[in-house]
Amino acid sequence: MRTSIDVFAKAREHERLEQLRAARELDLVPYFRVLEGPTMPEVEMEGRRRIMLGSNNYLGLTGDPRVRQGALDALDRYGTGLTGSRFLNGTTDLHLELEDAFAEWFGTEAAIVFTTGHQANLGALGTILGPGDTVIADSGDHASILDGCLLSRAKLRAFRHGRLDRLEHTLEKAAGDGGGVLVVVDGVFSMEGDVAPLPQISELCERFGARLMVDEAHALGVLGARGAGSCELLGVEDRVDLRMATFSKSLASCGGVIAGPADVIEFLRIASRPFMFTASGVPAALGAALAAVRICRSLEGPELFARVLDNASYLHRGLTQLGFRVVEPTRLADGTSVVTPVVPVVVGDDWKAALLWKALYDGGIYVNVALHPAVPPSGALLRNSVMATHDHRTLDRALQIFAEVKRAFEAEHGPLPAAGGAPVSGLSRAGRAVTRDENRRPDLSTPAQADRARNFPL
Ligand SMILES: Cc1ncc(COP(=O)(O)O)c(C=O)c1O
């Protein structure tokens, strides 16, 4: 008997097809825009110079001569590719040097380098966890974390973003599941840029005997005096069991790393399928990452970390003064607050976000657009991000363009969400009432829901 169902149907009939078609006709699709040069504070993009506020190049190291030289030296020495997995034929001294450097930077016993950050999450979660275990994830965690959880076939329990009361309740429930329990969170959340309340999370994990893993993708090279990330900033390095980071942001390259106890890292080397059954990163990527790590670990590192954070505060202040609703800084227990390099403007409606994005693009700024499921439904954001190498003059020019675009946009399409409005979705902490927006963040409490939410469609 022939099946009547075509597996290609989902490609031809998915829910965003119409929206995508209309957006293409109007040249409003903010994705796959073509760069014509390196990712710098200003870039050549589709025939025009534009201010780049849509990268993860937080330290601006992609153009640094030492990082480029690191890539060239590795290319000269090892050629273009290693043509196999690290396990069989793709490990070099660059990998080993990077692993030592990360273990030292994070203050862990050991570290293991993967080909990408996505694979690092997949390879750690998919191996450490098994079908009898429970994994607890913040619903704002990155898609690669959810993919790793699903790969592991552990029981997935998600809690609403940043809600410690929900985490506590979930830990209580997980204690009855009968297996080991791991909590996994982003240190800095990739879309909203808020910082996880790690002291409270680690306290809860300790109370319930759960392990804790923190993804430092957006915090490495940014937060903490050594730039080791959110765990360092919040003083919980000794209370976190596994740390993950990627080379694709501050380190201006491509690759990923997991750091933790030596026996666990050794286990990953011989049991992690996303580590063993994929090709090693290309030598140039490793050489560039190693050079970037050396810069971060030199006296220059703290200057760069301070500069990117200063630029983030500058842009945050400027956008707020223009009347945009910008995601609020994260308030820490000691009363200080942190603005991370991710400075998102809340728009709400998807179509308005695309229109505003296009107006900014035409005005000479490139930013990222985050739509559901990267953010809650009706929680569209323009995700702005800064580099240490932006100067205030360039940011002032960007703010001038933002001001002009806002004026014209609101005259035509009505008001954008205003500064100082209700708390932005997904950013509450325990003890605060849940806002309507928070209630709409996709609930990932069943694998089917998590499965839907991990996709990143337009
Ligand atoms: C929080 C987080 N974790 C993991 C990753 C995956 O890293 P990579 O791009 O190196 O695969 C990303 C990438 O965007 C991320 O934002």
The ligand as a Tripos MOL2 file, in Angstrom:
@<TRIPOS>MOLECULE
LIG
   16    16     1     0     0
SMALL
NO_CHARGES

@<TRIPOS>ATOM
      1 C1         23.2050   30.8080   23.7170 C.3       1 LIG1
      2 C2         23.8030   30.0910   22.5430 C.ar      1 LIG1
      3 N1         24.2670   28.8550   22.7130 N.ar      1 LIG1
      4 C3         24.8000   28.1650   21.6920 C.ar      1 LIG1
      5 C4         24.9000   28.7020   20.4270 C.ar      1 LIG1
      6 C5         25.4680   27.8880   19.3140 C.3       1 LIG1
      7 O1         26.7510   28.3150   18.9990 O.3       1 LIG1
      8 P1         27.3870   28.1960   17.5410 P.3       1 LIG1
      9 O2         26.8470   29.3200   16.7320 O.co2     1 LIG1
     10 O3         28.8350   28.2920   17.7760 O.co2     1 LIG1
     11 O4         26.9880   26.8810   16.9770 O.co2     1 LIG1
     12 C6         24.4420   30.0010   20.2080 C.ar      1 LIG1
     13 C7         24.5410   30.5850   18.8730 C.2       1 LIG1
     14 O5         23.8710   31.4660   18.4650 O.2       1 LIG1
     15 C8         23.8640   30.7090   21.2900 C.ar      1 LIG1
     16 O6         23.3870   31.9430   21.1170 O.3       1 LIG1
@<TRIPOS>BOND
     1     1     2 1
     2     2     3 ar
     3     2    15 ar
     4     3     4 ar
     5     4     5 ar
     6     5     6 1
     7     5    12 ar
     8     6     7 1
     9     7     8 1
    10     8     9 2
    11     8    10 1
    12     8    11 1
    13    12    13 1
    14    12    15 ar
    15    13    14 2
    16    15    16 1
@<TRIPOS>SUBSTRUCTURE
     1 LIG1         1 GROUP 0 **** ****
